[in-house]
Amino acid sequence: MAQKKTTPAKQKVAGAAAAPAAEKKTTAAAKKAAPVAEKTAPAAQKATAAEKTAVTEKAEPAKKPVAAEKTAPAAKKPAAAEKAAPAAKKPAAAEKAVPAGKKPAAAEKTETAAKKPAAAEKAKPTAKKAAAAEKAEPVASKTTVKKTKPAAKKAAPAAEAEKPAKSADKPAAPVTEAPKPAEEKAAPAPAEVKPEAVESAPAEPVEPAQTEEVQPVEQAPEEPHYDTPRRSVAFIGSECHPFVKTGGLGDVMYALPRELVKQNCDVRVILPRYACIPQKYQDKMIYRGEFYMDLGKTGRNYYVGIMEYVWDGVVYDFIDNQEFFSAGNPYISLVDDIPKYCFFSKAALAALNYMNWIPDVIHCHDWQAALVPVYLHTFFQDTPVGHAKTVLTIHNLRFQGIYNIPTIQYWTGLPDEVFNMGALKQDYEDANMLKGGLAYADRITTVSYTYAQEIQTPEYGEKLDAHLRYHNYKLRGIVNGIDYGMWNPATDPALAVNYDITNVLDHKMENKRALQEELGLVQDEGKFVIGLISRLTNQKGLDLVNAIVPDLMDGNTQVVVLGTGDKQYEDTFRYYENAYRGMFCACIQYDESRAHRIYAGADALLVPSRFEPCGLTQLNAMHYGTLPIVRETGGLKDTVQPYNVFDGEGNGFTFDRYDAGLLLDAVNRAKTEYFVNRYHWDEVVQRDMAKDVSWANSARQYKDLYLELTPW
């Protein structure tokens, strides 16, 4: 602001004030310099000659009239002073050469010259030679230094290169640069003259002009363009990678919000603050507040703390209560989990009101958050958060949160009308938390289109098929994706050798040999390696695998199992490892890094599930160039198309009915293509790696669903 207020009139005052000091310090040397200065003044009338003179003078260092240099604290006649600036020899005479009344005109011309910052930058080479000229004004007023300091900061790098010893010299950097454009482009001589006056004046019009012209060069980055309106979404669920994860729900709660942020959504994830959350994340949580909340018919008020963690554009809010969340695992037993998630569902809504962050959509996941739509339409209906729409996603219909009605009533305090057959009530004696959420949610989603159809049948409906058929108008199926940041063979640090679609055929063999060495298998890249990464439960079709293992062990096939679960399956696979030493490996554990190496080193991945809502292992396998062998159910059917030997279409090998013989047939078809038609096999490998299985497409479908619910 100080720069813009500076006027030519102020420059005159500054020049007049400095004049007595100049007169007192005038010496004989200054008088000798007068004739030379007088010759310089006529030269100012001829622009071309003046430019040549200026170049010549700047080429000569100012060593001669030391006394004369000290006599120029404030030049009254800037025109001649500017001409003498490069050599800094005749400042005293220069003051007499031009009347002080011409300063405003020169200032206007200097502004014109200053509007050419590009040319001013070209003056950098003259900056060092003009150092002597800067030092020729030791009496430069303190006002000049203070008011021109902002301009000095924005000066070209040449000003930084000079780094003058005295702070009073700092404004001289733009002064030296300004005359250069005039010399190069033969501008009028007075335009060259003015910068020296800048040193002797408190401030000058040049600097504001420079600031206004330079600013457009520093353009701010453009904001991303979005095709759809912005929506705010609150995710409420019981687990989320990397804080706590036991299955696919943790992956979805991690990856989907991050992708929605890229698609113009404002997302918060609300989770319980379990004691098992790693301390490195606990330490980074920020306290957001606390309040007390009543719960059901307990007659007590419970503490609700809010701890916040922000990561990659997503805000994670953790509901803190040591009474409910102090156990080492997120899920203990139904007796303990029912009160815990009754509290969590209500506290999550109360926390949104407390933080005054009211989302457009509340997206709930599985039975642990299924009471949120029920609470929203009862206790929170007349509160700010009551205006939000709700989406409930079923990740696995088998788990529903079923307990006797009195217990659920005690912990929730919900009114009697919600405990009817159309909502929470089931089998006349029990209350089903998931069923109540399905009844009150505005939309229901599952993690694949096929699974959305299957759960409406008695075979897959888990006793809720009739209820789901009644609400099928709000049921949608959206296939999950995988996070390419976590699952990418080109950058995966767990692999022996990284690869992509261009070199997968070579480097995948190297990863196979490394996997065989790690697991103690026979090291032979010619073997057909089958991977199985799964929870060891009946749902995953492991009884079918158990039945065909002896038939698989033909000397050309190796099997690698990774996972934990039911003891009967753990013991069975340990037996096979001993029986087929070097050809069968049972890793009864879950090791994330080893899972990555199995995806990279195996030729095929086995997923013979009895039912599979979506499945992520087959998506990971395809992205790593490993062909899936799956049963046609749920998300497996939606993501894996059977390979056709006649036209070469398809991206995996499938079987339909839940039968061990059909599973063995699918494996044999895969082995035939691998050993006999290797060229076709390699084509499918590259096709799978090129397939987009990321969250981008799935997130777009969820965003469309949110917009459908909130058409404003």
N, C-alpha and C positions, 0 to 999 in steps of 0.2 A: 504494500500500500504506500510505503514511503517513496518508492521509486516512481509510482504513477503521479504523485503530487509534485514532483520536482519539475520546475519550469525554467525557461531561459532566464527569467528575471532573477530567480534564486542563484543562478550561476553567476550573474553579474555581481550580486552582492558578495558572493564568495570570492570572486576575483578581486573586488575592491578591498575586501578585508585583508586579503593576502598581499596586496600591493605594498603597503608600508614595509612589511618584512622584506620584500624583494629589494626595495629602495635602500634599506639599511645595509643589506649584504652585498650591494653592487660594488664591484672592485674594478681595478684597472683592467683586469683580464676581461671583465664583462664589457668594458668600453671598447677594448680591442675587437671584441666579437661583433660589435655593432655594424661595421661596414659589411661584414659577411651577411648578416641578417638582412641588411637593407637590400642586398643583391637577391636574397631569397624571396622577398616580398614581390618584386616584379615578376618573378618566375611563377608565382601563384596564379597569374592571369592566363598562363598558357598551360593547359592540362597535360598535353603530351610531354612537353619539356619537363614539367614538374614531376611527372611519373618517373622519367628517366633519371632525374636528379635524385629523387627519393631512393630509387634502387641503388644508385651509386653511393649515396650517403650511408645507407644501411649496411653496405658491404664493408664499411670502414668502422672499426671500433672507436668508441668515444673515449679517447685517452688524453687528448691535448688540454683543453681548458677546464681543469678540475674546479677552479674557482667559479668559472661560469656555470658549471653544472649545479653548484649549490645555490646559485642566485635565482633559481626558477621554482620557488615554492608554489606560486599560483600565477599561471599565465593569464594576463589580461587580454592578450591578442592571440587567440588560439589558432588562427589561420597560419601565421608564420611559425608559431610554436610547433604546430603539427609537422610542417615541412622540416623543421630542424630536429624533430623527435628521433628519427633513426640514429643520427649521429650525436644528438644531445650536446651540441657545441655552443649555440648562440641563443640561449633562452632569453637573456635579458634584452637583446636587440629584438628578438622575436616579439616580445611584448609590445614594443613600440611600432612594429611593422603594420599591425592591423588594429583599427579602432575597436574598443570593447563593444560598441553598439552593434557590431555585425554578428555577435555571438548567436542570437536567435536564429538567424538565417542559416548559419552553419549547423546549428543543432538540427534544424529540419532536414537538411541534406544528410546529416549523419544518420537520422532515422531511416532514410531511404536506403542508405548503404547497409544499415543493420538488418534490413529485411531480407538480406541474402545470406542466410547462415551457412549455406553450402560453400559459398565463396569464402566466407570468413574462416571456415575450417581449413581452406587451402593456405591460409596465412600462417599456419603452424611453424613452417621453417623459419619465419622471421621473428618468432617469439624470443628465441634465445639471443639473437642479435640486438633485440630491443631492450634487453635487460639493463644495459647501461642507461638507456633513456629513462627507464623507470626509476633507477636510482638517482637520476638527476633532479628529483623533486623530493628531497627529504622533508620539506616543510608541508607536504600534502596534508590537508586538514584531516582531523580525526573524523569529522562528519563524513568525509568522502569514504573512508574505510568502512564505517558502519553501514552506510546506506547502500553501498555498492556490493556488499558482501553476498547477498543472495544471487546477484548476477554472476559473481565470481564462482559460486558453486555450480552454476549451470553452464559455465564457460566450456569451450572445447577442451579436449584432453591436453592441448598445448599449455593451457594455464596450469594444469597440474604438473606438467613436465618441468615448468620453470621453477616452482616451489621457492619463491623469493624468501630471503631470510627475514625480512621485516613484514609485519602484517599490513603496513601501509602500501606495500607493493602489490598486494593481491588484486586490487581493481585494475592493475595495469594489463592483466592478461587479455581481456577483451579489447583493451585499447590498442594493443599491438596487432590484434587480428583484424580490426576494422579497416585500417588503411589498405590492407593487402588487396581486397577485392577491387578497390579503386585503381590500384596500380595495374592489376591484371586486365581489367576491363576498360581502362581509360575513362573512368568516371570523372566528373568535374573535380578540380583540385580541392575546392573547399570541403568536399565530402571526405577527402583523405585527412584534412587538417583537423577535423573536430575531435577525434579520439584522444589527442593529447590533452585537450581541454577537459576531458573526462577526469583525468587524474587530478586536476586542480579544482574541480568543482565538487560540491557535496554529492551530487547525483546527477544523472543525465537522462534525457529522453530515450537514449539508445537502449538502455537496459530493459525498460518495459517492452520496447518493440521487439527485442530479441526474445524475451520470455514468451510473448504472444505467438511468435513465429515458430519457436522450437517445440512448443507444447504439442501441436498436431503430429509431429514426428513420432512422439512416444504414445502410440495408440494402445489403448487397453485391449486385452484379448476379447474377442467376440463371445457373447453368451451362446451356449448351445441352443439350437433350434429344436423345438419339440412339436410333434404333429398332433398331440392330444393335450387336453387341459390338465392342470395340476390337481392332484388329489392327495389328501393326507390319510394314511393308513396306520392303524395300530395292530401289530401282530401280538397275539397272546398265546403262549404255549409253554410246555413244561421243560423243553430242552432246546439247546441251540449250540452248534459248534462255533467256536472252540471251547466255550465255557463248560458245557456239559452235553454229552452225546451218548446215546445207547443204541440208536438205529437211524433209519432214514429220516425221521422227523427232525433230528438235529441238523442234518444236511439241508433240508428244505428251509428251516427257520434261519439258516445262515445265508444261503445262496439267493433265495427269492427276494428278500428285502433289498439286498445289494443291487440286484438287477432292476428292481422297481425304481430305485433311486435314479438309475440311468435313464428311466423312461418317465421322468418328471413326476415322481411321487415323493412325498415327504413321509418317511417311515420311522416309526418307533417300534421296538421289540420289547415286550414286557415279559420278564422271566422271574421265577423264584430265585432268591439269593441262597442257593444251596451252600452248605459248608464245604462240599467237595469241589467247588469251583477253584481252579488253580490260584495260588496266592498272587502270582504275577498280575492277574487280572483284578483280583480283589484290591490290590494296592493302588490301582489306577482309577478305581471308582470314586466318584465325587458325590458327596452328600447333597441331596436336593431338598430334603425336608422330612417331616414325620407328622403323623397324626394318629388318633385312636379311633377304632371302628368296632361297633357292636357286631356280633356274629351269632345268628340263629337264636336259639332259646337258651344259650349258655348263661345269659345274665351278666356277661363280662364285656369289657372293652379291650380290644387287642391292639397292641402296638403295630403300626405299619410304617416302616422306614423306606425311603426311596433313595437308592444309590444309582448313579448314572455313569455310563461309559460310552464314549462316542468313538466310532471306528468306521472309516470309509463312507462317511455321509449318513450312516445309520446310527440312531440313538438307541442305546440299550438301557432300559430302566429295570432295576432289580428290586423286587419286593422283599424287604428284609423283615424277618421275624424268626428269632432263634428257636422259639417254641415249636414251630412247624418245620423249619428247614435246616435243622442242625445235624441231621443224619448224614452219614457218609455217602449214601446213594440217593438218587432222585426218587426211585421207586422201591418201597420196602415190602409192604403187604397191603391188601385192600383195606384192612381195618385201620391202618395208619394213613393210607393215601386219601381216603374219602374226606376226613376232616381237613387235611392239608390243602386239597384242591377246591374244597368249598370256600375256604378262607381265601385262597389265591384268586379265584375268579371274582369274588366280591371286592377284594382289595385292589385288583387291577383297575376296575371301573372307578373306584373311589380315588385312586391315584391320578387318573386322568382328570377328574374334576378338581382335585387338589392342585395339580400343576397348571390348570386352565388350558390344557392342550386337548381340544375337542376334535377328534378325527372325523373325516367323512365316512370312513368304513372301519369297522373293527373285524379283523380276520382271526378267527379262533381255530385251534388245531386240536383234534382228537378229544377224547372224553375229559381229559384233565382241564380243558377250558370250555367244555360244553355248557356249563351253567351260565356263562357270560350272557348269551342271548336271553336266558330265562330271567336273570337278575335285571337285565336292561329293560325288559317289558313289565317289570313289577316294581322293585324298589327304586330304580333309577329312571323311571319313565319321565318324571317331571324335573329332572336335573339336566344341566347342559349336555352331558354325554348321552342322554336319552334320545337325542336326535340322530345319532349315528346309525348307519345301516350295518347289518352283521352278515358275515360269511363264515360258515363252519366247514372245515375240510376234514374228511375221513381219510386217515392214512392207513388204518387197519381196523376194519369193522369188528374184528374178533374181540377187541378190548373196548368195553362200554361203560365201566364204572357202575356196576349194579350192586345195590345193597338194600336192606330192608327199609321200608318207608319211614318208620319212626326214627331211625338213625339219620336218614337224609333230612327229615323235617327238623330234627334237633339242631343239626349243624348249619342248615340253610335258613331256617325260619320262613321259608316260602309259604305263601297262602295255600289253603287246601285246594283251590280250583286248579292249580297246576299239577296236582297229583291225581290225574285222571288218565284214562286209557289213551287219550289223544296226545298226551304229553309225557309226564315222567313215569306214570304207573305202568308196571309190567307184571304179568302173571298174578295179579290180584294182591300180591304181598310185597313185591319189590318195587323199588324206584330205580329207573335207569337214567343216569345223568346224560348220556349221549342221546338217548331218545328224546329227552326234553329239549336239548339244544337243537336237534333236527326240527322239532315242531315250531320253535320260536325263531329260528334263523331266517333271514331274508333270502339267502341263497345257500345251497349245499353243493360242495364240490368233492370229487374224489380225484385220485392221482392218475387216472387213465380213463379213457372213454369206455373201453371194454369192461373195466371193473364197475363203472357206474351202471352198466346194464346187468352185470352178473349179480350185484348185491340186491337186485329186485327179484331174485329167484330164491326159492327155498334152499337150494344147494349152497349158495354163497351168502344168503341174507342174514345168517346168524340170528334168526327169529325177528328180525326187523324188516324183512322183505315187504310185508304188507304195509307197514308204516312208510317205507321208502316209496312204494308204488303210489301211496296216497299223496306224497310230497314230490312226485317225480317232475312236476312242472318247474320246480326250482332247483333241480339236480343237474349238475354239469360234470363232465369229465375232462380234466386237463393233465396231460402227461408231464411228469417231472423232467428236469434236465440235470446236467452235471455242471459243476463249476470248473471252467477251464483254467482258472488260476491254481486250483488244487490238483486237477487231473489233466496233465499235458505232457506227453512223452518227450516233447522237444525241450522242456525245461525242468522236468521232474528230477530233483536232486537224489532221489532214492535209487535211480536206475544205474546200472553198470555203464550203459552207453545211451545217450539221448538220441532221439531220431524223430523224423516226421514222415509225411507221406512220400517224400522224394527219395528217402533212403531206408525205408522200413524193411525192405526185403533183405538187406545186408545186416543192418544193425539189430534187427530182432533176433537173428541167429546168435549174435554175440550175447544178448541178454538171456537167451535160452541156456547157453553154456554156463554163464555166470550163475543162473538159478540152479542148474543141476549141481554145480560145484558147492553152492551154499547149502543145499538140502541133502547132500550125500547121495544123489542119484547118479546112475551111470551117465557119464559125460559123452553124449552122442547127439549131435544136432539133427541127426536123421530120425530120432525118436519122435513120436507124436505125443506131445505133452498136453494133458487135460488138467485145467485148474478148477477148483471148487472152493469159492470164498462165500461163507454163509454162516448164519446162526444154525447150530445143529439141532433143529427142531423138526417135528413131523410135517409142519407146513411146507418146508423146503423140499419135500420129495425125497428125503434121504433114505427112506425104505426102498425106493426104486433103485437108488444108487447101490445100496447094500446088496441088492439081489443080483446085480450085473457085474460087480467087480471081478469075480473069477473069470468071466467071459472077456473082460477087457484086457486082462493080463496075458497078452499073446506074444510078448517079447519085443514088440514094436511100440508099445504104448506105456506111457508113464502118467501117474495120477498124483496130483498135489492137493491136499485138503487143508484149509485154514479156517479155524473158527472154534467156538465153544458153544456148549448148550447141554442138551440132554445126555446124561451119563451113558445111556445105552449106545448112542451113536459115537460118543468119544471113545468108548472101549472097543467098539466094532472097528473103527478106523485104525486104532493102535494095533489091533490084531492083524489087519491087512498089511500094515507097515512091516511087522515082523515076518509075515508070511511071504511078502514080495520085496525083500530087501533090495534096495537100489532101483526099484521100479515104482514103489508106492511110498509116499511121504505123508504122515499125519502131523500137522502142526496144530496141536490142541491149545490154541491161544488166539488172541487177535492182535496182530502187529500191523499197524498202518503202513509202515515202510515196506514190510514184506509183501503185503497185499499189492502194493504198486509194482513190485518186482515180479510177482506172479502174473499180473495183467500183461506186463511187458514180455515175459519169457515164455508164457504158455502159448500153444497154438490155438486152443479152443477153451471155452469156459462153459461149465455145466450149470444150468439153472432149471432143474426139472420140477418146479414148485407145484404143490397141490393147488394153491391159489397164490396170486401175487398182485397186490393192488397196483403197483407200478414196477418196482425193481430198479435198482441203480447199477447193480453189478454188470448187467448186460450192456448198459450204456458205457460204463467205464471200459469194458472189454473192447467194444467196437472202436472207441476212440484210441485205444492202444494197439489196434490192428489184430486183435484176438477174436476169432469168430465164435459167436454164441450158439450153444445147443440148448434149446429151451422148449418148455411145454407151452402150447398156445392157450394162455390164460392171462387175464388182466392186462397189465402194462407190457408183459412179455409179448403178447400177441400184437399190441399196437406198435411196438418198436422193432420187432424182428420179423422180416418177411422170409418165408422159406425159399431156399435156393432151388432154382429150376435148372436141371441139367440140360434141358433142350434149348432154352433161350438165354441161359446164363444170368437171369434176373434173380434178385433176392440178396439178402445180406447175412443169412445164418441158416441153421438147420433146426427144424421144429417137429414136434409130434403133438397130436391132439388129445386123445384119451389118456387118462392117468393109468398107464400100464408099463410095467418094466420091459416087456418085449418091444414096445414101441420106442422106448428110450434107447434100448440097445440098437435098434434099427437106425435111429437118427445118428447115433455115434458112428456106426459103421459107414453110413453114407458120407459123413464128414471125413472119415479116414480114407475112404476111396478117392475122394476128390484131392485129398492131401498127397497121397502116394501115387495116384495114377494120372490125375489131371492137375498137376501142380500149377500150370499156367493159369487155369481158371480159378484155382484157390487164391493165387496172388492177386488176381483181379478183384476178388471179393474183399480181400484184406484192404486194398487201397480204396475201394468203394466205401467201406465202413469208416475208414479214417477221414474220408471227405464228407461224410454225413454230419450235418449240424445237429448235435445232441446237447447243445448248450441251453442255458436258462433263458436266452433272449426271446425265443418264440413263445415259451410257456408264460413268461412274464407279460408279454403283450396280450395274451389271452386273459390273464388275470386283470390287467389294466382295463381291458374292454368290459370285463364283468363289473368292475368298480364303477365305470362310467355308466353302465346300464342301470346300476342301482342309484346313481346320483346324477341325473340328467340335467342339473342346473348349470 
